[in-house]
Structure formats: C-alpha cells, structure tokens
C-alpha cells in the first residue's frame, strides 16, 4: 500500500489538488482519502453555489489571485464538461450614506483585481437590475455566477480515477507518523505509506496538520451560516444575486439573496459559532470541540472584539423576526411569512493565537506535508487555481 502522495480530504479543494497532481505528473501513485462515505460532504456540499468574481479580496493576496485565476479555470472546466452554470451577475448595494465610501473602495479594489465592466449604479439604475431592492447606490458585477459545486466535485473525482488515482471513502485518518523521508498514514481501516501528505481536511485541517506540524499556531473555529428560502410565490422579488456592502472589519459578507442554479432563492446567511465542527443545527453539540473553541486564546480575543456583532448574529439565529429585519434592509417587501427554513453550512475559519481571523488562504509546508490550513470562501470558485498552487508545492519534491 505504497503511494507517492496521499491527499486527505475529498472536498472540492482536495479533489482539485489531486486532479492537478495527476494531470501534471501522471506517473505518480496517488491516493485520496476521506472519512465520509461520499464526496463533498461538508463545506463543498453545503455551498451556496456562487461563482465569485474576486471583487472583495486584497490585491495580490492568495484569495485575489487564486479567485480570479480559478474563476476562469472553473468556467472553462464547466464548458468543457457540460456542467450547467450561469454568469448572471450580482449587485452590491449601499443602503446608507455611511456605506457609500466603502462601496466605492470595493469598486476600486475590483478594478485593481482586473475585473472589467463593473458598473456604478445610482438609485434609479439599481431598480433596473433589481426592481424590489432598497439602496442609494450600487455596483453591478457581471462576472458573478451560479453553479452546483457538488457536480463540479463529482467530475473532478471521475477524472482522477480515469487518470488512475485511487479514492478511498469512509476512511478516517487517525495517525500520521513521519521519519526516514517517509510518512505512514494510519486510518480506521488500513495503513499506507507515502513520500508526501497533502492535507485538505477543511473543518479538521488543523487536527490533521498537527500530525506533521509540531507548533501549529492556528485553530479552526467553526461558524455556522443559516439560510432561509423565499417561498415560491415571492421568488419574483429577486432576479439574480443581491449583496450588501460588507463590514471591512468582519470576515463575513452579511445576509444576501442568491438565486440557485437548481431553482429557488436563498436568503442569508448569518454567522454564529457552531457548537461542533460539523454542527449544522443548533442542536448539534460536541462538548469537547466546543470547549476547544472557547478555550482557544485567539477565539477569546475575537469574542471580546466582536461580542456585539456576535450577539446580533446569535439573536437572528433564534429570531425569525430579527432575521427578516436584516433582510428588509436590502428588500423592504420581505415579510416573515415569505421565508421558509433553508439549509446551513459550516465555515472552517482559521483563527491565530493572537485573535486574528485569518483572512487569506493559509498553506503551511514542511518535509513531509503540505497543509492547507485555511481555505474558506471563495475556495470553491478558486479550487482549480488552489489545486495548481498546492500541486506545484507538492511536485517540487519529485
């Protein structure tokens, strides 16, 4: 059971990385492992399906470069493999005078990131794009689109297997031992050896990284995002995608409206601390994992800094009326009865010991491993580009 490279994690980033490794060096013996019995079971499978444009991210950052490159690769991939998608565009809406300078900064950032044909909209022009929206000014971003990332991930997996890469599902990695320029990867079912481990474990990326990276100064803090769906008779209120101007001090975009590629309109999400790493409902509690989050010095500093914002997010989690009020900022016609419970996702947010919520992608490497320790949104859009980045780091060893 010897391999050259073992990739841990069959979400969209792990799959894209494995695919790129096999594409660049087909002779390498590769194994991809995931503890779940299906592909894309967590962040990818609970994704809202947005193809991000790269508007928000600091120019030159890994997020910016990988999102824009990944965007073009993803669109080409979907064209080639006949995966349905739509570049419907979105509007970002300033609903108060205080948000207008922030929105203009976003417009400038988008231009710096190479986005073309962005359009600044006045109040009347906003109504052309979204007749029911409430806003003073806005930006139209034509590059934004929608897709089903589970379909994309499934096609990645098919191509890996066509290139003779192995995929083992239902195997949880319990131990990684290193020495003599080799790794021993132990799972609940078997044991494997390889020259290099590539860790794309998402919500457990820090746990897996600790097997090979002795002093890890980041911890994954899980944040749940909860959605409502517009009732079918109210779907006419939203044509495509409607976003607020994000708070520059908070790493979440705020509640927004998203038309889905399979039909329907999602409204949300909020952002609340999940009580377990894979806690998709309020009742999902894992005391040890919750205790780890609460005890992490970095999270304690985050909680002190953002306690007021956090309390508001938690209140919206338990109050449909409060959630509705937040949506009414963008769409005044929305009423509680127009919303039915939707899905939820959990974001794997890396937090350092000093209280920094890591904003950029974070990749750590050593002799035995390449650890992708922070890959939140726009990782799905960026997956093929992240796959290029990580595969290049891996293949330089061979």
VMD Tcl script that draws the C-alpha trace (Angstrom):
set ca {
  {0.00 0.00 0.00}
  {2.70 2.45 -1.02}
  {1.92 5.75 -2.68}
  {3.88 8.80 -3.74}
  {1.29 11.29 -2.47}
  {-1.72 10.90 -0.20}
  {-4.31 13.69 -0.28}
  {-6.57 13.86 2.78}
  {-9.99 15.39 2.21}
  {-12.43 14.85 -0.66}
  {-13.94 18.29 -0.67}
  {-13.56 20.43 -3.76}
  {-10.06 21.68 -2.80}
  {-8.70 18.20 -2.12}
  {-10.23 16.86 -5.32}
  {-8.91 19.75 -7.41}
  {-5.44 19.32 -5.91}
  {-5.41 15.58 -6.60}
  {-6.61 16.22 -10.14}
  {-3.87 18.77 -10.80}
  {-1.18 16.46 -9.39}
  {-2.28 13.63 -11.71}
  {-2.58 15.99 -14.67}
  {0.96 17.34 -14.19}
  {2.66 14.07 -13.29}
  {0.50 11.10 -14.33}
  {3.16 8.59 -13.28}
  {2.87 9.44 -9.59}
  {0.89 6.98 -7.50}
  {-1.80 8.99 -5.71}
  {-4.42 8.17 -3.08}
  {-7.19 10.47 -1.92}
  {-8.81 9.61 1.44}
  {-11.93 10.99 3.14}
  {-13.65 9.92 6.36}
  {-17.13 10.31 4.87}
  {-18.83 7.80 2.60}
  {-19.49 10.39 -0.10}
  {-17.61 13.18 -1.83}
  {-18.02 16.85 -0.91}
  {-19.90 16.04 2.30}
  {-19.24 19.24 4.22}
  {-18.24 22.75 3.08}
  {-18.50 21.91 -0.64}
  {-21.79 20.07 -0.26}
  {-23.34 22.89 1.76}
  {-22.07 25.65 -0.51}
  {-24.48 28.32 -1.78}
  {-23.23 27.75 -5.33}
  {-21.90 31.23 -6.09}
  {-19.11 31.66 -8.64}
  {-17.22 34.55 -7.06}
  {-15.61 37.26 -9.14}
  {-12.73 38.32 -6.86}
  {-14.24 41.72 -6.03}
  {-13.61 41.72 -2.29}
  {-10.07 40.48 -1.85}
  {-6.90 42.45 -1.20}
  {-4.99 42.85 -4.48}
  {-2.05 40.48 -4.61}
  {-3.39 38.21 -1.86}
  {-3.75 34.46 -2.37}
  {-7.51 34.92 -2.31}
  {-7.44 37.56 -5.04}
  {-5.03 35.81 -7.38}
  {-6.49 32.34 -6.89}
  {-10.10 33.52 -7.12}
  {-9.62 35.34 -10.41}
  {-7.48 32.60 -11.94}
  {-9.77 29.93 -10.52}
  {-12.84 31.72 -11.87}
  {-11.55 31.48 -15.44}
  {-10.46 27.86 -14.99}
  {-13.81 26.91 -13.45}
  {-15.85 28.47 -16.26}
  {-13.69 26.72 -18.88}
  {-13.98 23.43 -16.98}
  {-17.78 23.70 -16.84}
  {-17.90 24.49 -20.57}
  {-15.67 21.53 -21.42}
  {-17.52 19.04 -19.24}
  {-21.04 20.37 -19.88}
  {-21.76 21.29 -16.25}
  {-24.63 23.80 -16.06}
  {-23.72 27.28 -14.80}
  {-24.85 30.83 -15.39}
  {-22.92 34.11 -15.25}
  {-25.92 36.14 -14.16}
  {-24.03 38.91 -12.36}
  {-24.78 40.43 -8.98}
  {-25.32 43.82 -7.45}
  {-23.65 45.09 -4.28}
  {-25.95 47.61 -2.59}
  {-25.16 50.54 -0.30}
  {-28.24 51.14 1.84}
  {-26.89 54.10 3.86}
  {-24.68 57.13 3.24}
  {-22.01 55.61 5.51}
  {-21.69 52.62 3.19}
  {-21.16 54.63 0.01}
  {-17.40 55.31 0.57}
  {-16.90 51.62 1.43}
  {-18.73 50.67 -1.77}
  {-16.52 52.97 -3.85}
  {-13.46 51.36 -2.26}
  {-14.86 47.97 -3.33}
  {-15.30 49.26 -6.88}
  {-11.67 50.44 -6.92}
  {-10.48 47.13 -5.47}
  {-12.38 45.23 -8.16}
  {-10.65 47.29 -10.85}
  {-7.26 46.68 -9.21}
  {-8.02 42.95 -9.29}
  {-8.61 43.12 -13.03}
  {-12.41 42.94 -13.12}
  {-13.76 44.53 -16.25}
  {-17.12 46.16 -16.99}
  {-18.02 46.91 -13.37}
  {-20.82 49.47 -13.35}
  {-21.52 52.03 -10.64}
  {-25.28 52.38 -10.25}
  {-27.36 55.23 -8.89}
  {-30.66 54.66 -7.12}
  {-32.70 54.56 -10.31}
  {-30.26 52.26 -12.10}
  {-30.34 49.81 -9.19}
  {-34.06 49.34 -9.86}
  {-33.33 48.29 -13.44}
  {-31.25 45.34 -12.19}
  {-33.35 44.53 -9.12}
  {-36.72 46.33 -9.11}
  {-37.52 45.49 -5.48}
  {-34.16 46.34 -3.90}
  {-33.66 49.19 -1.45}
  {-30.43 51.13 -1.92}
  {-28.82 54.53 -2.52}
  {-26.08 53.30 -4.86}
  {-24.66 50.02 -6.05}
  {-22.18 48.12 -8.19}
  {-23.09 45.64 -10.90}
  {-20.53 42.83 -11.10}
  {-21.04 40.90 -14.36}
  {-18.56 38.10 -13.60}
  {-20.51 36.61 -10.68}
  {-22.41 33.41 -11.43}
  {-24.06 30.29 -10.02}
  {-23.24 26.58 -10.28}
  {-23.71 23.31 -8.39}
  {-20.31 22.61 -6.82}
  {-21.28 19.03 -5.99}
  {-21.48 18.37 -9.73}
  {-18.10 20.01 -10.24}
  {-16.55 17.93 -7.43}
  {-18.03 14.71 -8.81}
  {-16.48 15.40 -12.21}
  {-13.10 16.12 -10.61}
  {-13.33 12.68 -8.93}
  {-14.20 10.92 -12.18}
  {-11.17 12.47 -13.90}
  {-8.86 11.50 -11.02}
  {-9.98 7.90 -11.33}
  {-9.66 8.00 -15.13}
  {-6.04 9.04 -14.54}
  {-5.60 6.00 -12.24}
  {-5.72 7.94 -9.00}
  {-7.29 5.99 -6.11}
  {-10.14 7.38 -3.97}
  {-10.94 5.69 -0.65}
  {-14.07 6.94 1.11}
  {-15.19 6.05 4.62}
  {-11.63 6.05 5.99}
  {-10.75 8.39 8.84}
  {-7.10 9.27 9.32}
  {-6.20 8.58 12.95}
  {-2.43 8.94 12.88}
  {0.43 10.11 10.66}
  {3.96 9.07 11.56}
  {6.99 10.58 9.87}
  {10.65 9.65 9.61}
  {13.33 8.49 7.19}
  {11.82 10.70 4.47}
  {8.54 8.75 4.55}
  {5.05 9.11 6.04}
  {2.92 6.35 7.49}
  {-0.78 7.26 7.26}
  {-2.98 5.18 9.54}
  {-6.77 5.11 9.13}
  {-9.58 3.30 10.90}
  {-9.41 0.64 8.16}
  {-5.84 0.39 6.90}
  {-2.33 1.79 6.83}
  {-0.46 3.39 3.94}
  {2.97 4.81 3.30}
  {3.86 7.75 1.09}
  {6.53 10.35 0.48}
  {4.22 13.33 0.99}
  {0.88 14.08 2.64}
  {-1.33 16.86 1.28}
  {-3.86 17.95 3.90}
  {-7.10 19.45 2.54}
  {-9.26 18.44 5.50}
  {-11.33 21.60 5.82}
  {-13.04 21.65 9.20}
  {-10.38 19.30 10.61}
  {-7.38 20.70 8.74}
  {-5.71 21.89 11.94}
  {-6.16 18.47 13.59}
  {-4.59 16.70 10.61}
  {-1.83 19.34 10.36}
  {-0.83 18.66 13.97}
  {0.27 15.15 12.97}
  {3.08 16.62 10.86}
  {3.43 20.25 12.04}
  {4.64 20.41 15.62}
  {3.87 24.00 16.63}
  {0.66 24.99 14.91}
  {-0.45 28.47 15.96}
  {-3.86 28.42 14.33}
  {-7.07 26.63 15.21}
  {-10.17 26.07 13.11}
  {-13.17 27.81 14.65}
  {-16.43 26.58 13.07}
  {-19.00 29.23 12.17}
  {-22.45 28.10 11.06}
  {-24.29 30.05 8.39}
  {-28.06 29.53 8.39}
  {-30.33 30.24 5.42}
  {-33.98 30.76 4.73}
  {-35.61 30.22 1.35}
  {-38.09 32.54 -0.27}
  {-41.47 30.92 -0.73}
  {-42.14 30.19 -4.43}
  {-44.76 32.94 -4.74}
  {-42.18 35.52 -3.57}
  {-39.26 34.44 -5.74}
  {-40.14 37.17 -8.23}
  {-38.70 39.71 -5.77}
  {-35.13 38.64 -6.62}
  {-33.84 38.39 -10.19}
  {-30.28 37.20 -9.52}
  {-27.87 37.94 -6.64}
  {-28.11 40.84 -4.19}
  {-25.32 41.54 -1.68}
  {-24.79 44.21 0.98}
  {-21.62 46.25 1.35}
  {-19.58 44.07 3.75}
  {-18.22 45.26 7.07}
  {-14.47 45.62 6.37}
  {-13.64 44.57 9.95}
  {-15.63 41.34 9.87}
  {-14.73 38.33 7.65}
  {-18.33 37.53 6.67}
  {-20.32 39.16 3.88}
  {-23.63 39.62 5.70}
  {-27.08 38.40 4.70}
  {-27.78 38.42 0.97}
  {-30.06 36.90 -1.67}
  {-28.85 34.16 -4.01}
  {-30.66 32.59 -6.94}
  {-29.73 28.90 -7.09}
  {-28.73 27.04 -10.27}
  {-31.32 24.35 -9.47}
  {-34.08 26.85 -8.78}
  {-35.18 28.80 -5.72}
  {-33.84 31.80 -3.83}
  {-31.72 31.54 -0.68}
  {-31.68 34.36 1.87}
  {-28.86 34.56 4.41}
  {-26.61 33.53 5.98}
  {-26.00 34.75 9.47}
  {-22.71 33.72 11.12}
  {-22.79 32.06 14.54}
  {-20.33 29.91 16.45}
  {-21.14 26.26 15.73}
  {-21.14 24.04 18.81}
  {-19.28 21.32 16.92}
  {-17.13 21.36 13.80}
  {-19.81 19.70 11.74}
  {-22.70 21.31 13.60}
  {-25.33 22.15 11.02}
  {-28.17 22.75 13.50}
  {-28.48 24.46 16.88}
  {-28.87 21.03 18.46}
  {-25.55 19.71 17.13}
  {-23.28 19.91 20.17}
  {-19.91 18.27 20.81}
  {-18.75 19.37 24.25}
  {-15.06 18.63 23.66}
  {-14.97 20.53 20.36}
  {-16.97 23.44 21.79}
  {-14.64 23.54 24.78}
  {-11.62 23.66 22.45}
  {-13.09 26.62 20.57}
  {-13.97 28.53 23.74}
  {-10.59 27.82 25.35}
  {-8.53 28.98 22.36}
  {-6.90 32.32 23.33}
  {-7.40 33.67 19.81}
  {-11.14 32.99 19.87}
  {-11.46 34.64 23.27}
  {-9.91 37.79 21.80}
  {-12.21 37.59 18.78}
  {-15.23 37.23 21.09}
  {-14.17 40.28 23.11}
  {-13.68 42.33 19.95}
  {-16.85 41.32 18.13}
  {-19.17 40.48 21.04}
  {-21.83 42.97 19.97}
  {-21.83 41.74 16.34}
  {-21.79 38.14 17.57}
  {-24.76 38.68 19.86}
  {-26.69 40.18 16.95}
  {-25.89 37.17 14.77}
  {-26.93 34.77 17.54}
  {-30.18 36.69 18.11}
  {-31.00 36.39 14.41}
  {-30.32 32.66 14.67}
  {-33.12 32.27 17.20}
  {-35.45 35.03 15.96}
  {-37.05 34.80 12.53}
  {-38.34 38.34 13.02}
  {-34.78 39.63 13.54}
  {-33.54 37.68 10.51}
  {-36.37 39.16 8.44}
  {-35.49 42.66 9.63}
  {-31.89 42.18 8.48}
  {-33.12 41.09 5.04}
  {-35.51 44.06 4.86}
  {-32.51 46.37 4.81}
  {-31.98 45.17 1.23}
  {-35.53 44.12 0.39}
  {-38.22 46.06 2.33}
  {-41.10 43.99 0.91}
  {-39.93 40.76 2.59}
  {-42.20 39.51 5.40}
  {-41.71 36.67 7.87}
  {-44.31 34.56 6.11}
  {-42.29 34.84 2.87}
  {-39.45 32.80 4.40}
  {-39.23 29.06 4.99}
  {-36.30 27.28 6.69}
  {-33.42 26.57 4.34}
  {-30.13 24.77 4.74}
  {-26.98 25.59 6.69}
  {-23.27 25.35 6.16}
  {-20.28 25.48 8.49}
  {-17.29 27.62 7.58}
  {-13.85 26.41 8.68}
  {-12.35 29.70 9.84}
  {-8.73 29.64 10.95}
  {-8.01 31.81 13.98}
  {-4.50 32.52 15.22}
  {-3.45 32.62 18.87}
  {-3.46 36.44 18.91}
  {-7.08 36.79 17.87}
  {-6.65 37.21 14.15}
  {-9.32 35.65 11.96}
  {-7.11 34.59 9.05}
  {-8.46 36.42 6.02}
  {-6.29 34.87 3.31}
  {-5.75 31.28 2.28}
  {-3.11 29.72 4.54}
  {-0.79 26.94 3.32}
  {1.95 25.54 5.56}
  {4.56 23.08 4.35}
  {7.45 21.03 5.67}
  {9.42 17.98 4.56}
  {6.51 15.59 4.98}
  {3.36 17.59 4.31}
  {1.61 20.45 2.57}
  {-1.17 21.61 4.90}
  {-4.00 23.76 3.56}
  {-4.98 25.28 6.91}
  {-7.38 28.00 5.78}
  {-9.47 27.80 2.63}
  {-12.88 29.38 3.21}
  {-14.90 31.19 0.53}
  {-14.00 31.71 -2.32}
  {-12.23 28.32 -2.19}
  {-14.84 26.56 -4.34}
  {-14.53 29.15 -7.11}
  {-10.75 29.08 -6.67}
  {-10.42 25.29 -6.41}
  {-8.55 24.63 -9.66}
  {-6.19 27.53 -9.01}
  {-5.59 26.42 -5.41}
  {-5.02 22.97 -6.88}
  {-2.32 24.48 -9.10}
  {-0.68 26.24 -6.16}
  {-0.71 23.20 -3.87}
  {0.23 20.71 -6.58}
  {3.26 22.84 -7.51}
  {4.36 22.83 -3.86}
  {3.93 19.05 -3.78}
  {5.52 18.24 -7.13}
  {8.71 20.18 -6.50}
  {9.58 17.26 -4.17}
  {9.53 14.73 -7.04}
}
mol new
graphics top color blue
foreach p $ca { graphics top sphere $p radius 0.5 }
foreach p [lrange $ca 0 end-1] q [lrange $ca 1 end] { graphics top cylinder $p $q radius 0.2 }
display resetview
